Amino acid sequence: SGKGQGSVILECRVAAGNVQVLDRDADPRLTFRALAQRGYDSVLVQRGICQEPGPGFGKPSGDEYVVYSWDQVQVVREVTV
C-alpha cells in the first residue's frame, strides 16, 4: 500500500477442486496446464519445518494452497488493517 494507507486482506471463498499434494521440494515452475493434464485443479504444498536461517528456523512453516485461476476465487470482503 502507499504511504499513510492501511494494508488490505482479501477474505475469499476458494474452489480448490481436485488438489495435488506436494512437498517443499516440488518443482516451483509447475504450470496450470501441466497440473490440469494430470487431472488436478490446485496444489497443496506441505512446507514442513522451516530450514532457512532466521527467526523461523526449526518452526513449522505452514501449508501453502495454490490456485491458478481467478475463476476459482470469489472475494467475500476486503479487510483494511
Secondary structure, DSSP 8 states (H G I E B T S, - for coil): --TT---EEEEEEE---SEEEEETTS-TT--HHHHHHTT-SEEEEE--B--SSSTTTTSB--EEEEE--GGGEEEEEEEE-
